[in-house]
Each structure stands twice: as structure tokens, then as C-alpha cells.
Amino acid sequence: MHRGTWEDTGMTAKEPYSYVVLRYIHDVLTGEFVNVGLVMVVPGRPLILTKSRKTFGRIKNVFPDLDSESYKRAIEAIDRGMKSVQRSLKSEGLFKGERTAGDYARIALPLDDSSLQWSPVGAGLTADPQKTFDQLYLRFVSRYDRPSERRRSDDDVWRPVEAKLKEHGVNVELEPKRIQGNTDAVEFRHAWKNGRWHVYEPLSFDLSDADNIKDKARRWLGHLSAVKIGTTEDVQVHFIVGRPQNTSLEPAYRNAVEILRQVPFDNKVFDEDQIEDFVNQIEDEVRHHEGRTLQ
């Protein structure tokens, strides 16, 4: 049984503890895993401490095809199991015999061939169980976590467009426009009319995973497909889209762009790198309208 290489020091009496780490094993054949939880037992107290990773951003970075919902359900089931073990400890005094953290952890998650597995048992001495637990969790689970990056919103994608329109001296008053079909409607935040309605929608695909990126595009395709049925409006739809910061999600982003191009209205999709082309098109449409008005 592995002994902790760092142990609390000082004159305070130390008590033995044991711990196990919960691992998410993505592929049982390769054995690749990420640590996602910790259980620590101090039988002399008696005390069980447990914590698991509820978010899966770091795991997604390592394994982009993670089934997020399955992972979430599995973690929630283990948390419920460990709470049951803790309740039993209080009511029945489970700390009898030579049980380790591994024994209690396997009550919540028995050994099987699932993607969540317990590590071998580790042990040490501690004078401060909570401090030791926090150190263990940092060492094994959260050590390589990075602060979550701020994801760009739809408004963040639109702000450079506003700045460019102002820079180009394009004087167009954009307003919200609701397009109504037989059974559904959708509202665009930026629109103006020149015989037909020109609507402009910024969409940020700076999202956490591939499924979210594609689902956002699918929602727009679904809404506009429904609105197309029964609408009497003549509409040209322009999307300006923002890329994900995570370059591994580039294939999902490209797929989302292709989904948007299937929208059953006259439509154009501009990447944010094409902002000059996007603003130039708006400018050309506005100048053309102004020229016709003056004639």
C-alpha cells in the first residue's frame, strides 16, 4: 500500500488515514485516464471526506468525444452512494475492523468494467484531516486545472461590426425584426428594410464542446425552417459567426457553418475574419438604397 510522501509535521498527534482516487478511464484498451474524485477515510475520528469533479471542461480538453451527460449521471450516482455511506457511518458505526477508503468507496462504486474506476489505496498520517484532504485533492485532481476562459458572447461578435460601420460612416438605423410563420416566429436584433428585409445576426460558436456548437446551428436551422412555412416576408439573412477559442473544435465550427447555409431563406454566412466583407456588403446595400431614394 502506497504511503504519502508528504505528511503533516508538528507536535500534534497524528492519525492514520487512507485514500483512493476516482479515475475516469476513457479507453480501457489504452488505459488513458483523468483523475476526477477523491475519498479519504480517517477511522480514528471516524471521518469520511469525499469530493468529485462536477464540471468536465478539462476532461473534454483531453477527450473531446466525452459523453458529457453519461459522465454527469455517473458522477451523481457515485456522490449519492458516498452520501449513503456517510449516513450509514453515523447511524451504524461502520468503522469496525480494518476497512480502508477503498472498501468504503467500492460500496458506492463496485469494481466493474465501467469508465469510472478507483485507484489503488494510498495511506499516511495526518494531524489535520481537512488540510490533508485538500492537499491530496490538489495533488491528484485539480493540480493542472486552468481558470476557465471567458467565452465570447453573440454581443462580443457584433461589437466589431458596429465599430466598423461607424468607421465607414454607414448611417443605417438597425432595428429588431420579428419574422412570423404559420407556427413559429424568430426575432432578429439587427435589421432594416430596402424593399426586402435585410437581417443580421451575430452568432458566437465559442462554446465548450462540439455538441454545443452544432446544436446552436441546428436550432437556428430548425427555427428558420419552421418560420419559412407561411411567412409572407421577403427576407435576406446574414450571419456573422465567431470561432471557438479551442482550436480542436474547428471541425465542429466548420460543420456549424455548413448547417447555417442550409437555412431556407436567401442567406449568407460570414466568418468574423471576413468582417470587412460583411461591413462592405451592408455599406453597399445602404448606399444603393440611398442612391435610389435620391433619384
C-alpha positions as CSV (number, residue, x, y, z in Angstrom):
1,M,0.0,0.0,0.0
2,H,1.4,3.3,-1.1
3,R,2.4,5.8,1.7
4,G,2.0,9.5,1.2
5,T,5.4,11.1,0.5
6,W,4.4,14.4,2.3
7,E,2.8,14.2,5.7
8,D,1.8,16.9,8.2
9,T,4.5,17.8,10.6
10,G,4.4,19.2,14.1
11,M,3.9,18.1,17.7
12,T,0.1,17.4,17.3
13,A,-0.8,13.8,17.5
14,K,-1.2,12.2,14.0
15,E,-3.8,9.7,13.0
16,P,-3.6,7.2,10.2
17,Y,-5.7,7.8,7.1
18,S,-6.3,6.1,3.8
19,Y,-7.5,7.4,0.4
20,V,-8.5,6.4,-3.1
21,V,-8.6,8.5,-6.2
22,L,-11.6,8.2,-8.7
23,R,-10.4,7.9,-12.3
24,Y,-12.3,8.5,-15.5
25,I,-10.9,5.9,-17.9
26,H,-11.8,7.0,-21.4
27,D,-10.5,3.9,-23.2
28,V,-10.0,0.7,-21.3
29,L,-7.7,-0.6,-24.1
30,T,-5.2,2.2,-23.9
31,G,-5.8,2.8,-20.1
32,E,-5.7,6.6,-20.5
33,F,-7.4,8.3,-17.6
34,V,-8.1,11.6,-15.8
35,N,-8.5,11.8,-12.0
36,V,-11.9,13.2,-11.2
37,G,-12.5,12.5,-7.5
38,L,-11.1,11.6,-4.0
39,V,-12.3,9.6,-1.0
40,M,-10.3,9.9,2.3
41,V,-11.0,7.9,5.5
42,V,-9.7,8.7,9.0
43,P,-11.0,5.8,11.1
44,G,-9.9,7.3,14.4
45,R,-12.3,10.2,14.1
46,P,-14.4,8.5,12.5
47,L,-14.5,10.6,9.3
48,I,-15.1,10.2,5.6
49,L,-14.2,13.1,3.3
50,T,-15.2,13.0,-0.4
51,K,-15.2,15.3,-3.4
52,S,-15.7,14.8,-7.1
53,R,-15.4,16.9,-10.2
54,K,-18.8,18.1,-11.4
55,T,-17.6,20.0,-14.4
56,F,-15.9,18.3,-17.3
57,G,-14.2,21.1,-19.2
58,R,-10.7,19.7,-18.5
59,I,-11.8,16.2,-19.4
60,K,-13.2,17.5,-22.7
61,N,-9.9,19.1,-23.5
62,V,-8.2,15.7,-23.1
63,F,-11.0,13.6,-24.6
64,P,-13.2,15.8,-26.9
65,D,-15.6,12.9,-27.6
66,L,-16.6,12.6,-23.9
67,D,-20.3,11.7,-23.4
68,S,-21.0,14.6,-21.1
69,E,-24.4,13.5,-20.0
70,S,-23.3,9.9,-19.2
71,Y,-20.4,11.2,-17.2
72,K,-22.6,13.6,-15.3
73,R,-25.1,10.9,-14.4
74,A,-22.3,8.5,-13.3
75,I,-20.7,11.1,-11.0
76,E,-24.1,12.0,-9.5
77,A,-24.7,8.3,-8.8
78,I,-21.3,8.0,-7.0
79,D,-22.0,11.1,-5.0
80,R,-25.3,9.7,-3.8
81,G,-23.6,6.4,-3.0
82,M,-20.9,8.1,-0.9
83,K,-23.6,10.2,1.0
84,S,-25.3,7.0,1.8
85,V,-22.1,5.5,3.1
86,Q,-21.6,8.6,5.3
87,R,-25.1,8.3,6.7
88,S,-24.6,4.7,7.5
89,L,-21.3,5.5,9.3
90,K,-23.2,7.9,11.5
91,S,-26.1,5.7,12.2
92,E,-24.5,2.2,12.3
93,G,-20.8,2.9,13.1
94,L,-19.3,1.3,10.1
95,F,-15.7,1.9,11.2
96,K,-15.2,-1.6,12.6
97,G,-12.3,-3.8,11.6
98,E,-9.6,-2.8,9.2
99,R,-11.6,-1.2,6.4
100,T,-9.8,1.3,4.1
101,A,-11.0,4.1,1.9
102,G,-11.1,1.6,-0.9
103,D,-13.6,-0.6,0.9
104,Y,-16.0,2.3,1.5
105,A,-15.5,3.7,-2.0
106,R,-16.4,0.3,-3.5
107,I,-19.8,0.4,-1.7
108,A,-20.7,3.5,-3.8
109,L,-19.0,2.2,-6.9
110,P,-18.3,-1.6,-7.0
111,L,-15.4,-2.9,-9.1
112,D,-16.7,-3.4,-12.7
113,D,-15.7,-2.6,-16.3
114,S,-17.2,0.9,-16.3
115,S,-15.2,4.1,-17.3
116,L,-15.1,5.2,-13.6
117,Q,-12.6,3.2,-11.5
118,W,-10.9,3.6,-8.1
119,S,-7.1,3.8,-7.8
120,P,-5.0,1.6,-5.5
121,V,-5.3,2.6,-1.9
122,G,-2.8,5.2,-0.5
123,A,-2.2,6.0,3.2
124,G,-0.4,8.3,5.6
125,L,-0.6,10.1,8.9
126,T,-2.4,13.4,9.5
127,A,-2.9,15.9,12.3
128,D,-5.4,17.9,10.2
129,P,-7.7,15.7,8.1
130,Q,-9.3,18.6,6.1
131,K,-6.0,20.2,5.3
132,T,-4.6,16.8,4.2
133,F,-7.7,16.1,2.1
134,D,-7.4,19.5,0.4
135,Q,-3.7,18.8,-0.4
136,L,-4.5,15.4,-1.8
137,Y,-7.3,16.8,-4.0
138,L,-5.0,19.5,-5.3
139,R,-2.2,17.0,-5.9
140,F,-4.3,14.3,-7.7
141,V,-7.4,16.0,-9.1
142,S,-7.2,19.8,-9.6
143,R,-3.4,20.4,-9.9
144,Y,-3.5,21.0,-13.7
145,D,-6.8,22.9,-13.8
146,R,-6.7,26.2,-15.6
147,P,-9.0,29.1,-14.8
148,S,-12.0,28.9,-17.1
149,E,-11.6,31.0,-20.2
150,R,-14.2,33.7,-20.7
151,R,-16.2,32.6,-23.7
152,R,-17.3,35.2,-26.2
153,S,-21.0,36.0,-26.5
154,D,-23.1,36.9,-29.5
155,D,-22.8,40.6,-28.5
156,D,-19.0,40.2,-28.5
157,V,-19.1,39.1,-32.1
158,W,-21.4,42.1,-33.0
159,R,-19.3,44.9,-31.4
160,P,-16.6,45.0,-34.0
161,V,-19.3,45.2,-36.7
162,E,-20.8,48.3,-35.0
163,A,-17.3,49.8,-34.8
164,K,-16.6,49.1,-38.5
165,L,-20.0,50.6,-39.6
166,K,-19.2,53.8,-37.7
167,E,-15.6,53.8,-39.1
168,H,-17.0,53.5,-42.6
169,G,-19.6,56.3,-42.0
170,V,-22.5,54.0,-42.7
171,N,-25.6,55.7,-41.4
172,V,-28.2,53.0,-41.1
173,E,-30.7,52.6,-38.3
174,L,-30.9,48.9,-37.4
175,E,-33.9,47.7,-35.5
176,P,-35.3,44.4,-34.2
177,K,-37.4,42.4,-36.7
178,R,-39.7,39.6,-36.0
179,I,-40.4,37.1,-38.8
180,Q,-43.6,35.2,-38.3
181,G,-44.5,31.9,-40.0
182,N,-47.6,29.7,-39.5
183,T,-46.5,28.0,-36.3
184,D,-43.3,29.7,-35.3
185,A,-41.5,33.1,-35.2
186,V,-38.0,34.3,-34.8
187,E,-36.7,37.8,-33.9
188,F,-33.5,39.2,-35.3
189,R,-31.9,42.0,-33.4
190,H,-30.4,44.0,-36.3
191,A,-32.5,44.7,-39.4
192,W,-33.5,47.3,-41.9
193,K,-35.8,47.3,-45.0
194,N,-34.9,48.2,-48.5
195,G,-37.7,46.7,-50.5
196,R,-36.9,43.5,-48.7
197,W,-35.8,42.9,-45.1
198,H,-32.0,42.6,-44.5
199,V,-31.5,40.9,-41.1
200,Y,-28.1,40.5,-39.5
201,E,-27.5,38.0,-36.7
202,P,-24.2,37.6,-34.8
203,L,-23.6,34.0,-33.5
204,S,-20.7,33.1,-31.2
205,F,-19.6,29.5,-31.5
206,D,-17.0,30.0,-28.8
207,L,-18.7,27.1,-26.8
208,S,-17.4,24.3,-24.5
209,D,-17.7,21.4,-26.9
210,A,-18.5,20.2,-30.4
211,D,-22.1,19.1,-29.5
212,N,-23.0,22.6,-28.2
213,I,-21.5,24.2,-31.3
214,K,-23.5,22.1,-33.7
215,D,-26.7,22.2,-31.6
216,K,-26.7,26.0,-31.7
217,A,-26.5,25.9,-35.5
218,R,-29.2,23.2,-35.7
219,R,-31.5,25.3,-33.5
220,W,-31.3,28.3,-35.9
221,L,-31.8,26.0,-38.9
222,G,-34.9,24.4,-37.2
223,H,-36.4,27.7,-36.2
224,L,-36.0,29.3,-39.6
225,S,-37.2,26.2,-41.4
226,A,-40.4,26.4,-39.3
227,V,-40.7,30.1,-39.9
228,K,-40.3,29.7,-43.6
229,I,-43.6,27.9,-43.7
230,G,-46.3,30.5,-44.0
231,T,-44.2,33.7,-43.9
232,T,-45.0,36.4,-46.4
233,E,-41.9,38.4,-45.7
234,D,-39.1,38.8,-48.3
235,V,-36.0,38.3,-46.1
236,Q,-32.3,38.1,-46.7
237,V,-30.5,36.6,-43.7
238,H,-26.9,37.5,-42.9
239,F,-24.9,35.6,-40.2
240,I,-21.6,36.8,-38.8
241,V,-20.1,34.0,-36.8
242,G,-17.4,33.8,-34.2
243,R,-14.9,30.9,-34.0
244,P,-14.2,28.8,-30.8
245,Q,-11.0,29.7,-29.0
246,N,-10.3,25.9,-28.6
247,T,-8.7,25.0,-32.0
248,S,-9.6,21.3,-31.5
249,L,-13.3,22.4,-32.0
250,E,-12.6,23.8,-35.5
251,P,-14.2,20.8,-37.3
252,A,-17.4,21.3,-35.3
253,Y,-17.3,25.0,-36.2
254,R,-17.0,24.3,-39.9
255,N,-19.9,21.9,-39.6
256,A,-22.0,24.5,-37.9
257,V,-21.3,27.0,-40.7
258,E,-22.5,24.4,-43.3
259,I,-25.6,23.8,-41.2
260,L,-26.4,27.6,-41.3
261,R,-26.0,27.6,-45.0
262,Q,-29.0,25.2,-45.2
263,V,-31.3,27.9,-43.8
264,P,-34.2,28.0,-46.3
265,F,-34.0,31.8,-46.8
266,D,-31.7,33.7,-49.0
267,N,-28.7,33.7,-46.7
268,K,-25.0,34.5,-46.4
269,V,-22.6,33.3,-43.6
270,F,-19.6,35.4,-42.8
271,D,-16.7,34.3,-40.6
272,E,-15.6,37.0,-38.2
273,D,-12.3,37.1,-40.2
274,Q,-14.4,38.4,-43.1
275,I,-15.8,41.4,-41.1
276,E,-14.6,43.8,-43.8
277,D,-16.5,41.9,-46.5
278,F,-19.5,41.8,-44.2
279,V,-19.5,45.5,-43.4
280,N,-18.8,46.3,-47.1
281,Q,-21.9,44.4,-48.1
282,I,-24.0,46.3,-45.6
283,E,-22.5,49.6,-46.8
284,D,-23.1,48.7,-50.5
285,E,-26.8,47.9,-49.7
286,V,-27.3,51.1,-47.8
287,R,-25.5,53.3,-50.4
288,H,-27.6,51.7,-53.2
289,H,-30.8,52.4,-51.2
290,E,-29.7,56.0,-50.6
291,G,-28.9,56.4,-54.3
292,R,-32.3,55.1,-55.3
293,T,-34.0,57.4,-52.8
294,L,-32.3,60.5,-54.1
295,Q,-33.3,59.7,-57.7
